[in-house]
Amino acid sequence: MLRGMRGRAHRLVDFWSLSPLARSVLRRRLTYLHPGKLRHIERRLHETIGAGVPGDIIEFGVALGGSTVLLAREASAERRFYGLDVFGMIPEPTSLKDDAKSKQRYQDIVERRSIGIGGDPYYGYRHDLYEHACTQLLYYGTPMDGERIRLVKGLFEETWPTLGVDRIAFAHIDCDWYDPVRFCLGETARRLSLGGAIVIDDYHDYEGCRTAVDEFIRDNPGFELVDARNPVVRHRRA
Ligand SMILES: C[S@@+](CC[C@H](N)C(=O)[O-])C[C@H]1O[C@@H](n2cnc3c(N)ncnc32)[C@H](O)[C@@H]1O
């Protein structure tokens, strides 16, 4: 009980340390992210943009568009934002490196046992998820214009190669399982500007995500993992 109370108190402190935009996104039930994770995204994002690191902003895993709204806010004439998602049912975790928890989570989703944020219908059962995410961007004054701000529907593995992104300043990888995390991290890291940051959402939640990141760091000594609730992958500093 004491732990539960402490958890709620931390959540409240994290909530009030967020920007008004992030608080609004949480109040409107647009994100699954804990306020502490949102705060970490905001800090790393503003640090990166504030330092003038060149490149685009990318999100793999948009869902209802909560974290997307925070990232898209930083798009500009020189810096595009791309949010990628199937905007439907999450693809299955098919790797042997995904854990039992991931497989159970997926089973619950496909057997329609999943409940959304605050009792809402689960987002993956909606047929208008893409339109919903576009509406949220519009609501916050950062409309999807297909140029500066783009939402891209389809499997990452199929849509990403068509986008022609060559330099990345900041990326948020929030796609749960081993295969997509491995793909997105490899593609993002090789385009990451010096001083850029890749925030990984599920490192402490799903074994497949953690394995994909650990393997990447092992095989790419030029990068390091800075641990946090949602850790950061960045170029190793000399
Ligand atoms: C946890 S949700 C993203 C949550 C969101 N960032 C938020 O703020 O709540 C993960 C999303 O990634 C998408 N996804 C996972 N694997 C994918 C893949 N291979 N291609 C496209 N979308 C994928 C899922 O459909 C889902 O919408």
Ligand as a Chemical Component Dictionary entry (heavy atoms), coordinates in Angstrom:
data_LIG
# 
_chem_comp.id                   LIG 
_chem_comp.type                 NON-POLYMER 
_chem_comp.pdbx_formal_charge   0 
_chem_comp.three_letter_code    LIG 
# 
loop_
_chem_comp_atom.comp_id 
_chem_comp_atom.atom_id 
_chem_comp_atom.alt_atom_id 
_chem_comp_atom.type_symbol 
_chem_comp_atom.charge 
_chem_comp_atom.model_Cartn_x 
_chem_comp_atom.model_Cartn_y 
_chem_comp_atom.model_Cartn_z 
_chem_comp_atom.pdbx_ordinal 
LIG C1  C1  C 0  2.852 1.711  -27.553 1  
LIG S1  S1  S 1  2.145 2.289  -28.999 2  
LIG C2  C2  C 0  2.752 3.933  -29.174 3  
LIG C3  C3  C 0  2.298 4.826  -28.059 4  
LIG C4  C4  C 0  2.442 6.310  -28.256 5  
LIG N1  N1  N 0  3.787 6.729  -28.565 6  
LIG C5  C5  C 0  1.899 7.057  -27.036 7  
LIG O1  O1  O 0  2.314 8.202  -26.799 8  
LIG O2  O2  O -1 1.022 6.526  -26.330 9  
LIG C6  C6  C 0  3.050 1.390  -30.207 10 
LIG C7  C7  C 0  2.572 1.611  -31.632 11 
LIG O3  O3  O 0  3.543 1.076  -32.540 12 
LIG C8  C8  C 0  2.857 0.497  -33.644 13 
LIG N2  N2  N 0  3.732 -0.507 -34.278 14 
LIG C9  C9  C 0  4.407 -1.527 -33.676 15 
LIG N3  N3  N 0  5.106 -2.214 -34.575 16 
LIG C10 C10 C 0  4.909 -1.618 -35.771 17 
LIG C11 C11 C 0  5.402 -1.854 -37.111 18 
LIG N4  N4  N 0  6.242 -2.856 -37.370 19 
LIG N5  N5  N 0  5.018 -1.008 -38.093 20 
LIG C12 C12 C 0  4.163 0.015  -37.836 21 
LIG N6  N6  N 0  3.645 0.280  -36.601 22 
LIG C13 C13 C 0  4.020 -0.529 -35.588 23 
LIG C14 C14 C 0  1.618 -0.111 -33.019 24 
LIG O4  O4  O 0  0.615 -0.364 -33.948 25 
LIG C15 C15 C 0  1.247 0.943  -31.956 26 
LIG O5  O5  O 0  0.336 1.868  -32.444 27 
# 
loop_
_chem_comp_bond.comp_id 
_chem_comp_bond.atom_id_1 
_chem_comp_bond.atom_id_2 
_chem_comp_bond.value_order 
_chem_comp_bond.pdbx_ordinal 
LIG C1  S1  SING 1  
LIG S1  C2  SING 2  
LIG S1  C6  SING 3  
LIG C2  C3  SING 4  
LIG C3  C4  SING 5  
LIG C4  N1  SING 6  
LIG C4  C5  SING 7  
LIG C5  O1  DOUB 8  
LIG C5  O2  SING 9  
LIG C6  C7  SING 10 
LIG C7  O3  SING 11 
LIG C7  C15 SING 12 
LIG O3  C8  SING 13 
LIG C8  N2  SING 14 
LIG C8  C14 SING 15 
LIG N2  C9  SING 16 
LIG N2  C13 SING 17 
LIG C9  N3  DOUB 18 
LIG N3  C10 SING 19 
LIG C10 C11 SING 20 
LIG C10 C13 DOUB 21 
LIG C11 N4  SING 22 
LIG C11 N5  DOUB 23 
LIG N5  C12 SING 24 
LIG C12 N6  DOUB 25 
LIG N6  C13 SING 26 
LIG C14 O4  SING 27 
LIG C14 C15 SING 28 
LIG C15 O5  SING 29 
# 
